Amino acid sequence: MKCVAALALLGAAQAHYTFPGLVYNGVTEADWTFVRETTNHYSHGPVQNVQDSQIRCYELAPGSNGAGTKAVKAGDTVGFRVDGGIQHPGPLQFYMAKAPNGATAETFNGDGAVWFKIYEEHPTVSSTGLTWSSSGLQTVSVKIPTCIAPGYYLLRVEHIALHSAGSSGGAQFYQACAQINVSGSGTKTFSGVSIPGTYSASDPGILINLYWPIPTSYTNPGPDPITKKNLRAELRENLLGIAKVLFALLIFIVFVLSFVIQSGAITLPPWTKTFQGATAAQQSEYSAALLSVILVITAIIVTAGIYLVRSTVA
C-alpha cells in the first residue's frame, strides 16, 4: 500500500509544476536561490481558493524564505524554470510589486494594492477551442519594462490551469515570486491591485468550461498590463496635444479673419448680407457677430471632442 501511495503522489506531482529557478542572461540559477520557496515544492500542487493568501507567492515560510536578490536591468528578459513543464491549458501572467522605501525585496511581503501586471498571455481561438502557446514550456520569461523606476521588486509568475475550471474553485493556480533589484533610467511607478483580492471565483477567465460549449473568446482575469495602459496614456496625450494645437490655430484664424473683414481689406461675400440695402458698417457688424457665433460653436465642438477623446482612451 505504501508503494501504491508513493506512486500516486509521484503521478500527481508529475501532472503539476513549480517555478523554482530564476533564469537571467542565459543562466538558470539553482532552485530557490532567488525565488521564494513555495509550499508545493514537493507536491507541485496548485492553489484553488482565490482568496487564500497563498495565491500571492505560495510561500512555504513567509518572512524567512532564505532567497537572495538578483540584480537585473530594466528592459532585460527574466525567466523561470518550470519544474515539470506546464501541463495544463490556461494563461501565463506576470506581475511586479515595488518594495516601499526602507524595505528590500527580501523583507517586502507584498501586502496592499501594490501588484501591477506586466504581461498576460492570450489564447488562439479556433473551432476546436482555446489553445495557449505556454502549454508544455519548460521555461517561461518576461521583459522587465524599461519605464519602471529602479528599486527592489517582487516578480510574480502565475499560470492558471483551466482544464477543470468549469465549476467554481476548479481553476488551478501555480505561482512563485522572485526577488530582484532593478536598475535603469526609468521613472514610472504604478499603483496596482491586491493579491489576494484582484480575483473572484466567478471571473469569466477563472470560471470557464473549455470543452462545452466551446468558448469563442477569453478574458484574462486581473488588471490590464501596464504596457496597454502606457499605450492608452500616450495616445491620450498625443490626441489632446493635437486637439489643443488645432483649437489654438482655429482661434488665431478666426481673429485674423475678423480683423481683416472689419478693416475692409477684403470684400464681404453675399451671404453675409442680412437685408437689402445694408451699409458697409452694418455688414461688418453682422460679420463680426456671425464669426463670434461660429467661434463659440467651434469651441463647444472642440471641447466636446476633447472630452470624448479622454473618455475613450481612459
N, C-alpha and C positions, 0 to 999 in steps of 0.2 A: 504493500500500500504506500509506503514511504517513497518507493521508486516511482510509482504512478503519480503521486502528488508532486514530486520534483519535476517529472516530465511535463505535467500540466502547467506548473509555474513557468517552466522554461518556454513552453509554447506560447503562453500569454505574453511573456516578456519579448519574444521574438516578433509578435504581432504589433508591439508598441515601440516607442522610441524616446530618446532623450537628446539633449543638445549639450554635451559635456565639454567639448573642446573648442576654444576660440581659434579662428583662422585669420591670420593677418600677414600681408606681404609674402604669401605663399607658404607660410609656416603654420602648421597645425600644432597648437600648444597641447601639453599634457592635460588630461581630463581634470577639470575643476581648478585649474591654475588661475584662470581669470574669470571663470564662470562660477556663480554661487551654486554649490552642490544642491541638487534637487532631491525632494523627498522620494521620488520614484527612481533613484539612481540604480536600484536593484530590480524593482518590479517593472519599471518602464511604463507603469500605468498612468492613465490620464486623470485630470480633474474634470468633473461633470457638473458641479454646482457653481454657477457663475457668480454667486455671492460669497463663495469660500475665499478666504484671504490667500489661500494657496494659488489662486488663479493669477496672482501678480507675478511672483518669481518662483513659486513652487519650492521655496527654501526648506531644506532639511533642518537647519539650525539658524534661524534669523538672528542677526547680531553677532554671530560667531562662526561665520561660514568658512573663514580661513583663506578665501580667494584674494589674490592681489589685483592691482590695477594696471591695465595695459595702456601705454601711450600710443595714440593714433592721431592721424591728421584728418582734418575736415576735408571731404572730397575723396578720401580713400575708401576702399571697399573692405568691409569687415564681415567675417562669416562665422558659422558654427558647424562643427562636425555633427552629423546626425547618427547617433549610435542606434543601429538597427534599420536606418533608412526610413523615409516617410512611407508608411504602409497603407495609408487611407486617403480617400479623396477629400479635398477641402482646401481652404485658402491659407496661404502663408502670409503672416503680417509681422511688421517690426515697429516697435515703439522706442522712444527715448524719454528719459526724465533727467533734468539737470539738478544736481545737488545744490542746495541753498548755500549762501555764504557761511563759511565756518565749518561746513561738512565736506567730506570726501566721498568718493564712490563707495568706499568700504564702510563708512558709517551711515550713509544715507539709506533710509528704509523704504523710500518711495511712497510715503503717505501723502494723501491730498490730491488735488486736481493738478497733477504735475506731468502726466503722461501725454505725449503727443505722438501721433502716428507718422512714420516717415515712409512707409511702404505698405501696400496691400495688393495681393495677387487676385486677378480676375480670371474667371474660367473661360474656356472655349465652349460656346453654346452650339449644339448640333441637335439633329433629330433624335439622336440616341441618348442625349442628356448633357450633363456638365462634366467637363474634364479640366484638371488643373495640371499645369506643367511641373509643379513641385512634386508630384507623385513619383516615388522611387528615388528621390535625390538622397545622396549620401552627405552632401554639403550644401548649405544654404548661405546666402550672403546678401548684403545690402550696402549701398553707398551712403556714407555719412554726409549729410547736407553741408555744402560749403558755406551756407549763410549763417549757421548757428554760432553763437558766441563760444569762445574757448571755455573749458572748465571740466569738472568731473561730471560724468553721466553714468546712468544705468542704461544699457542697451538690451531691450527685451525682445526675444524672438518668440513667436507664437505660431503654432499650426493647429487649426481647428478641423478635426476629423468629423465628417458628416455622414458616414456610412450608416449610422444608427440614429440620425437626428430627426427622424420622423415623429418622435414623441418627445414631450418636454423632459429635459435632463438627459437626452440621448446623445447630444453632441459631446465630443471628447476634446479637451484642451490639453495640448502639450506645449510647455513654455519653459524658458530659463532666462536668467539675467546675467549679462556680463558687465564687469566694472571697467570703465575706460576713462582716460583723460584726454580730451580732445584739444588739439592745438590748431590755430589757424587765424585768419583775419576777419572772420565773420562777426557780426554784432547782434544778430537777432536772438531773442529769447521768446519762448512760446508758452502761453497758458495751455492747459490741457484738460484731461479727464482723470477721474479716479479709477483705480483698478484695485479691488472690485468696485463696481458702481457704474461703469460705462455700458455694461452688457445686461440684457434682460433675457430670461429663458425663452421669451416669446418673440424675440427679434427675428425677423424673416431670414436673416443669414445664419441663425442658430437653430431655429425650429423649422426644418425643411425636409421633405421627403424627396430624396434624389431619384427614386425609382418609379413612383406613380402617384399622380400624373407627372410625366416627365417635365421638369422645370424648363422654362424658356428664358429665364433671366436669374440673376443672383445679386443680392445687395449685401456687401460686406458689412459686418457689424462694427460698431465703434465709430469714431470721428473720421472725417476725411483726412488723408495725408496732408502734411503741411506743404508739400510741393504743389498740390492742387490749390491750396489756399493762397500760396505765394503768387501763382499764375493769375488767380482771380483778383488779388490785390493789385498786381502790376497792371492788369487790364483795366481795372477801375481807375487807377491813377492816370494811365495814358488817355483814356476816354475823357476823363474830367479835364485833363490838360488841354486836349483838343477842343472841347466844348468852351472852355474859358477863352482860348485864343480866338475862336470863331465869334464868340459873343463880343469880345473887345473890338474885333475887326468890324463887326456889324455896326456897333455903336459909332465907331470912327467914320464909317462910310455915311451913315445917316446924318451925322452932324456936318460933315463936309457938304453933302447934298443940300442940307437946309441952308447953310451959309451961301452956297453958290446960287441957289434959287432966289433967296431973299435979296441978294446983291444984284440980281438981274443979269448975271453973267451968261445965263442960258435962257432960251425961250421956253416957257412952260408949255407942256403938251395940252391938247384939247381936253383930255379927261380931267384936268384939274379945274376946269370951269364948272361952277355950280349953277350959274344962271346967265342968261344973255345980257350982254352989256356990262359985265363986271369990270371994274377998274383994275389996273395992274396991281395996285396996293391990296385990293380985296383978294385978287388971285394969289398974291404972295402970302397973305394971312391964311387963306384957305389951305395952301400947300403946306405951310408950316404946321397947321393943325392936323392935316392928314398924315404928315410924316411922324408927328408925335404919337398919333394913334397907332401907326404901323410899328413904331419903336416899342410902345407898351405891349402890343400883341406879340411882337417878336421876343421881347424879354420874358413874357409869360410862357411862350412855347419853349424857349431855351431852358428856362428854369424847370419846366415840367420834364424836359428831356434829360437834364442832369439828374433829377430825382429818379426817373425811370432807370437810367444807367446805374445809379448807385444801388437801387433795389435789385436789379437783375444780377449784378455781379457780387453782391454782398454775400 
